[in-house]
């Protein structure tokens, strides 16, 4: 394994984590990886630069071999398990260590874990990402960063090994909050796009032209630009983000609404419909299948 100061610990080699870890190695970092899936570890090893990859059996072992550890995990519950469970990261943290949570976690949980890490002299930064698997592969993700100046200075080179647009959002927990609110707006736009396409189809409209109209007009959003013609109209439904993760982000946004006492009727409607879609289609299907859900819900 490379010198610890030049090694990034990486826990979570899923759809996004795997190409992100590969991007770090391609940009000169050594990676100390840990994942519950042997297949994911084997996939990371394929084509890895000589000497750039080593593996660890537990999160605690990752902490022993790296001063900066990236988490790319799907839920706050799993983050807490990795941090506080048997063989977890938290008890193994040393003063000066940094943990970067790059998943879409709950802001309150992020703040709680940051306080626990601070008691050990370590830091936690929340740095959720925006962008597709394709952007993860090219290291051009947008990354939101919550943390003070010293934390950002320690994290910046690692973040730039995976992302292009680095946006500082404020104190720890703020990036996870902004990611959840952003994804609520995205979910609402995707839902509206899918509904519009369903209505256009019922009218016998040319859906490709309808897509062009929306993209040239005030209805334009990321769903009309990158999902309508590419995924929904041809029935491909492979945009790269799971339906269950979309629902999870909406639930996180719901927790923010509850915490702040904000009346949010459109969020409530989105949460209800996306939850119904997950119950009907399952959590693992692509989030663009919200379009297929609307058809089945209407009996079509």
C-alpha angles and dihedrals in degrees: 000000000000123000109295093241090060095045127092118203111221124193119183121042101189130133092305102024096059096058091040091056089046089052091055092052092047088056095053104270124130112228128212102197133197127181136151089231117081088194091058091050090049091050091052090051092056107101094354112154113259111276094003098106135058130158136223128204097221140021088249089058089052089055090053092058105038139043093206120048124188120206118200101175131148103234143020089243091061091044089054091048092051091046101041108017128095109308088010131165101239100069089047096053116119128204110281096024121133128210116195113200104202098172125092099268132167111272094224092053090047091054091047093052091044089057091049091050091047089056086063093046093256133117136228123205123190109219111164118180136228122204142065132287086262090061091047088055093053095041092241101121123140108241127196115206129203116190146080126284095269092051092049092049090054093046103039101089091048092048091050088054088067107024145046106197110051112188121187110213105181133258124011109290094030094097093053089049093050092046091054092048091047091051091050089057090046092050091050091050093048091049092050091047091051091049092049091051090050091052092045090052091050089053092050093245123158100256094202090057090045087054090051090050093052092047091051093045143051094285092070115128137146091275094054090045101045108015111035102067095020102050116359107044095047091042092238095132095187106122093139104247122099124236091229092054090051090054090047091055090050090052089052089052087050091055088053091051089051093046093050097038090235118162104231112170096163090051089051090052092048092049092051095048096044090048090051089050092052090050090051101040104021130247098272100063120098117275091238086071086082081092092057089046091056090053093049092044089056091046093253 
